């Protein structure tokens, strides 16, 4: 399925259903990871600016890596599974 259709379907589902309360939102999980990572980065790297850049790189790279891994695994199972995961 083309990316444009995935985005339209995802947007429509979000308008129709919203975010389920019982399902933790990925952004909330990423925020908790960022908060947890801040202290070790500041302890290891004395320069606050550099510590922030390193933490940002770890969070963004890790989030992207997890998303890519999930989509790649779903694609290996079935192309439709990858479409469903990408939409959700």
SULCORTA-V140399 format. One record per backbone hydrogen bond with DSSP energy under -1.0 kcal/mol. NH is the residue of the N-H (numbers start at 1). CO is the residue of the C=O. Records with the same first field share a line. If there is no record, write none. Layout:
BEGIN
NH = CO / CO
END
This chain:
BEGIN
6 = 2
7 = 3
8 = 4
9 = 5
10 = 6
11 = 7
12 = 8
13 = 9
14 = 10
15 = 11
16 = 12
17 = 13
29 = 25
30 = 26
31 = 27
32 = 28
33 = 29
34 = 30
35 = 31
36 = 32
37 = 33
38 = 34
41 = 37
42 = 38
43 = 39
44 = 40
45 = 41
51 = 47
52 = 48
53 = 49
54 = 50
55 = 51
56 = 52
57 = 53
58 = 54
59 = 55
60 = 56
61 = 57
62 = 58
63 = 59
64 = 60
65 = 61
66 = 62
67 = 63
68 = 64
69 = 65
70 = 66
71 = 67
72 = 68
73 = 69
74 = 70
75 = 71
76 = 72
77 = 73
78 = 74
82 = 78
83 = 79
84 = 80
85 = 81
86 = 82
87 = 83
88 = 84
END
